[in-house]
Amino acid sequence: MIEIQNIVKRFKSKKQDITAVDHVSLSIKKGEIFGVIGYSGAGKSTLIRMINLLEAPTEGKVILDGTDLSTLSTRQLRQKRQKIGMIFQHFNLLWSRTVKENIMFPLEIAGVPKAQREQRAKELINLVGLDGKEDQYPSQLSGGQKQRVGIARALANEPHVLLCDEATSALDPKTTDSILDLLKEINRRLGLTIVLITHEMHVIRKICDRVAVMEAGRVVELGDVTDIFHHPQQEITKQFVKQVTESDEALSASAERHVHNGWVLECRFMGEAAGKPVISQLIRQFEIEVNILQGKISRLKDASYGTLYIQVTGDEAEVNRAIDHLKVQGVEVEVLLS
Ligand SMILES: Nc1ncnc2c1ncn2[C@@H]1O[C@H](COP(=O)(O)OP(=O)(O)OP(=O)(O)O)[C@@H](O)[C@H]1O
């Protein structure tokens, strides 16, 4: 649905040339929530702004639903952009207009008749959970409510794609989660493709299907969120994954410290395995003792993952059989102490 082909963006200034985006190619599927993560200056904003040509690429192409955007006239591009909604970190609302008027604004520009605008705004206000706030001004709203207005406005022209430029970075963790839940709900209900950029792995973990990791203008890692969390390859990706799993190392250290006999196993659960009663099966099927030392299971968008540290005592051959059983059940097992 969105094909980004070998895209480059260079900014020229008197002092130096900066390559903000350096030969990036991505293929974003219809209906998916695609995240781009990177530290400040990695080129995320420039990349997302090239998807709707707010920023013109120096090289390369953006193809949206089969149309190469660079071939469009100004008028055609304006029309195409109506099908690409965008929300921003600082909301970009019109401060002198009410909630309803902000939402109706893009419809006004698109030439939609007044009665239809009113009707559509009403539906959108309900969709984003702002009933009763329609006549308030942005200054009277909380950060989360302002972003809800931003989302409703971005959806006004029934876009196929929603671009989110650090949409939750100005919000506290609880409000962030409520906005992420709303985006997930909209993606599910409307089948909308969402592309978001962020520097927070929590955002990726909570709602994305796939993620691209950017560093110095390049995509250095790309994959399903589940795989990236399970097996990050690049150092930078490992750092991002640690943002949300950093307690794991502390867990393993303290789990090892308290054990003086038997085996200590680190069991990593992913997807289906995280939902199965594998530990109780272990106790029932094998002649071993299992003592849970520590653990944590976290939720991804559509799956769970987690790490459990267990102490196992028993005959060595039986423990090895138990380990094999865990592996067959889809659990990754590492022997930390034996
Ligand atoms: N209009 C511009 N003119 C010159 N340089 C720019 C311009 N926009 C971005 N850059 C430079 O391009 C590089 C990438 O910037 P970009 O804003 O895309 O990164 P980012 O990953 O979104 O970072 P942040 O999260 O801080 O916004 C940076 O070095 C930045 O200074």
The ligand as an SDF file (V2000), in Angstrom:
LIG
                    3D

 31 33  0  0  0  0  0  0  0  0999 V2000
   14.7480   21.5340    7.4550 N   0  0  0  0  0  0  0  0  0  0  0  0
   15.9500   21.0700    7.7980 C   0  0  0  0  0  0  0  0  0  0  0  0
   17.0790   21.7110    7.4300 N   0  0  0  0  0  0  0  0  0  0  0  0
   18.2970   21.2320    7.7500 C   0  0  0  0  0  0  0  0  0  0  0  0
   18.5020   20.1000    8.4640 N   0  0  0  0  0  0  0  0  0  0  0  0
   17.4080   19.4100    8.8670 C   0  0  0  0  0  0  0  0  0  0  0  0
   16.0860   19.8580    8.5610 C   0  0  0  0  0  0  0  0  0  0  0  0
   15.1990   18.9740    9.0910 N   0  0  0  0  0  0  0  0  0  0  0  0
   15.9360   18.0100    9.6950 C   0  0  0  0  0  0  0  0  0  0  0  0
   17.2530   18.2800    9.5660 N   0  0  0  0  0  0  0  0  0  0  0  0
   18.3630   17.4540   10.0810 C   0  0  0  0  0  0  0  0  0  0  0  0
   18.1610   16.1150    9.6240 O   0  0  0  0  0  0  0  0  0  0  0  0
   18.5160   15.1840   10.6330 C   0  0  0  0  0  0  0  0  0  0  0  0
   17.3030   14.2880   10.9370 C   0  0  0  0  0  0  0  0  0  0  0  0
   16.2960   15.0860   11.5460 O   0  0  0  0  0  0  0  0  0  0  0  0
   14.8540   14.5270   11.9210 P   0  0  0  0  0  0  0  0  0  0  0  0
   14.0830   15.6360   12.5520 O   0  0  0  0  0  0  0  0  0  0  0  0
   14.2680   13.8560   10.7330 O   0  0  0  0  0  0  0  0  0  0  0  0
   15.2380   13.4330   13.0090 O   0  0  0  0  0  0  0  0  0  0  0  0
   14.3030   12.7290   14.0860 P   0  0  0  0  0  0  0  0  0  0  0  0
   14.7540   11.3220   14.1760 O   0  0  0  0  0  0  0  0  0  0  0  0
   12.8840   12.9610   13.7590 O   0  0  0  0  0  0  0  0  0  0  0  0
   14.7010   13.5090   15.3970 O   0  0  0  0  0  0  0  0  0  0  0  0
   13.7340   14.2030   16.4920 P   0  0  0  0  0  0  0  0  0  0  0  0
   13.0670   13.0750   17.1990 O   0  0  0  0  0  0  0  0  0  0  0  0
   14.6850   14.9680   17.3540 O   0  0  0  0  0  0  0  0  0  0  0  0
   12.8000   15.0770   15.7060 O   0  0  0  0  0  0  0  0  0  0  0  0
   18.9830   15.9990   11.8250 C   0  0  0  0  0  0  0  0  0  0  0  0
   20.3870   16.0740   11.7960 O   0  0  0  0  0  0  0  0  0  0  0  0
   18.3650   17.3570   11.5980 C   0  0  0  0  0  0  0  0  0  0  0  0
   19.1530   18.3770   12.1680 O   0  0  0  0  0  0  0  0  0  0  0  0
  1  2  1  0
  2  3  1  0
  2  7  2  0
  3  4  2  0
  4  5  1  0
  5  6  2  0
  6  7  1  0
  6 10  1  0
  7  8  1  0
  8  9  2  0
  9 10  1  0
 10 11  1  0
 11 12  1  0
 11 30  1  0
 12 13  1  0
 13 14  1  0
 13 28  1  0
 14 15  1  0
 15 16  1  0
 16 17  2  0
 16 18  1  0
 16 19  1  0
 19 20  1  0
 20 21  2  0
 20 22  1  0
 20 23  1  0
 23 24  1  0
 24 25  2  0
 24 26  1  0
 24 27  1  0
 28 29  1  0
 28 30  1  0
 30 31  1  0
M  END
$$$$
